[in-house]
Structure formats: C-alpha cells, structure tokens
Amino acid sequence: MTEKTTGASYAAAGVDIEAGDRAVELMKEWVKKTQRPEVLGGLGGFAGLFDASALKRYERPLLASATDGVGTKVDIARQLGVYDTIGHDLVAMVMDDIVVCGAEPLFMTDYICVGKVHPERVAAIVKGIAEGCVLAGCALVGGETAEHPGLLGPDDFDVAGAGTGVVEYDRLLGADRIRTGDAVIAMASSGLHSNGYSLVRHVLFDRAGMSLDQHVEELGRTLGEELLEPTKIYSLDCMALTRMAEIHAYSHITGGGLAANLARVIPDHLHATVDRSTWTPGAIFDLVGKAGQVEQLELEKTLNMGVGMMAVVPQESVDVALTALADRGVDAWVAGEILDRGDHAEGATLTGSYAG
C-alpha cells in the first residue's frame, strides 16, 4: 500500500499567512497614532488614502517624494534583537530628504521584507516607523510585509519606505536662493545615523574584532547601543525654522558625507567652505578611524562626522536661526560660508582641523 502524498501548500513553502494577519493586528494601534485629519480609511485596504483637497490652500502646490532604506544597520538590530528603533532611521532617511526642499511631510508607506514572519517582531518594526512618523509630522498610510523564505534566513529582514510632502512653488528652497556671503549652519547628528555601516561593520567587527556587547569607555556605553542609536529626525525642526527665519537651502547629510551632500545644493558659480574647527566629531567617528586606520578623507566621504543637517541662510538670519534651533533642543552652530566659486572645482570643501 502506497502512502498518500500531501499536496503542496503556501505554508509548506514557508509562508505563514496567519502570522502575517496577526502582525497586522498588532501594528494597527501604532499606525493609528500617526494619523492626520487628511487620512481616510484604516489599515488593511489595498491603498492608503489622503484627502488632496487639503492642498487647495496652496496657490501652486508641488509634491515632493523620496524613497530610501536604512542599509546594513538592520543587521545590528537583528543581532541585538532590538526592532523598535530601526523605524526611526527609515523615517529620517525618507522625510528629511523631503523637508530639504522646504516641503511639509504628508504621508509615507513602508515595505518590510522578512525571511519568516514573527508577528511581534514585525509589529515592533512598525512601532518604530510610526513613532518616527509622529516625530516627522507625517502619517503612515500603509505598507507591505513580505515573507521570503529561502531567500532570507528566518531572522533576516530589511526595511524600505517612500514618502510624499508638499511645498508652495514660490517657497521652494534650493540652489537658486543661495547668495555669496550666506552662512552655513550645521545641526549635530545623533551619531552615525544610517550611512556607512558597511565600512563601520568591516572595521569594528572584521578588523578590530569587537563585539556588540562590548562596553567601550570612550562611548560611555556598549558598542551595540552606540551603533543602534536612531537617526535624528529633523523634519519638524526644519519646518519650524523655515517659518521663523529666512532659509535659502537645506542639505541632509547622508551617504557620501558632508561635503558631497552640501555640494548638491550649491549653484555652479558659488562654493561652500566648512570649517572643521567649529565642532568636534563624536567618539564613534574617532573609534572607526583608529580601529581601521581609515584616512580622514575616507571617513569624511563615508560618514556624517557629527553633522546630520545643514542650513544655508543669509547673514541677517543667523541669530534668529540659532536661537530657534536652540529653543527646539537642536545643537547647531555656524560652520561655514558661501563664497564665489573661483578656482574651486568642487561645490563644497572642508578646511582646517577638528576641534578637540
């Protein structure tokens, strides 16, 4: 007598639909906390709905969009088993790109890809995204959780997101507004943020043999705690600053480092010079440099070196801008100025040596 074979099923292939449904139920309470009055419907529909009639108050509304992920920082979260902070990084990477042009963040969606759905784990990731959306002033209107057995290990995951904002045409910020003599204001980062982790992981783990649970005196905490520090979300700070002072441009310091990102908003006939002596990078940057014998220029073109956002403002707005940022708890300082391009090939350069 031959045994009866069992037909193939989605579950047998490694996809657990019931676990996915459970994850959706767990995340609903967090998504609800991000809602704006323009959002219609709830979680679970095929599309998120945002009432565009809210844009009627604009004369010529421009929609700004961005998409991003958080790179290999997700592996730090996986190794530590801490999943409720990585979402802050995702929102920062997306919404701080949008606010750079002067746009108000409106809403975003997320994509979470996992090897196996662990409902509580997925809900924790969404919790972090929702908390980040609150900090950015935007709604989380939907997303997707995809289970990819065979492609990812049971504990592996990745996250990505896309966002939309709006700005009035005549209030659009950028290179066209920048003038000779403008000041460059730096806003402190909360650490590495979400860029350069492939270099950081290679240096600290592969070359220096450090471990995540290792207490590092210079950092004042474990290496894992430092590396998982969430990216600072500047969206509401930048929006408030734009209302209080004249702003010509913002630059979000992400992959590529400070000079390269600042150069993206500098017009061809001008040049931004940033004085390193105006700040001291955090201990983590020095640790990475020394542990991997990484040259300073290599560090600077990979990591933010302690600056997460920059604002270009006219000189007469400097005092108001610095006061406004200080009132919001943002550590900021004048780090440079805008000059004629002259013989400079690049749009921005760093000069001098770091303080301390």
TAFEN-V441637 format. One record per helix or strand. SS is the DSSP state (@ for helix, = for strand). FROM is the first residue (numbers start at 0). LEN is the number of residues. If there is no record, write none. Layout:
ss=SS from=FROM len=LEN
ss=SS from=FROM len=LEN
This chain:
ss=@ from=16 len=16
ss== from=38 len=2
ss== from=48 len=2
ss=@ from=51 len=6
ss== from=60 len=9
ss=@ from=72 len=8
ss=@ from=85 len=14
ss== from=103 len=11
ss=@ from=118 len=18
ss== from=138 len=9
ss== from=148 len=1
ss== from=151 len=1
ss== from=156 len=12
ss=@ from=168 len=3
ss=@ from=174 len=3
ss== from=182 len=6
ss=@ from=196 len=11
ss== from=214 len=2
ss== from=220 len=2
ss=@ from=222 len=5
ss=@ from=234 len=10
ss== from=248 len=4
ss=@ from=256 len=7
ss== from=269 len=6
ss=@ from=275 len=3
ss=@ from=282 len=10
ss=@ from=295 len=5
ss== from=306 len=7
ss=@ from=314 len=13
ss== from=331 len=9
ss== from=347 len=4
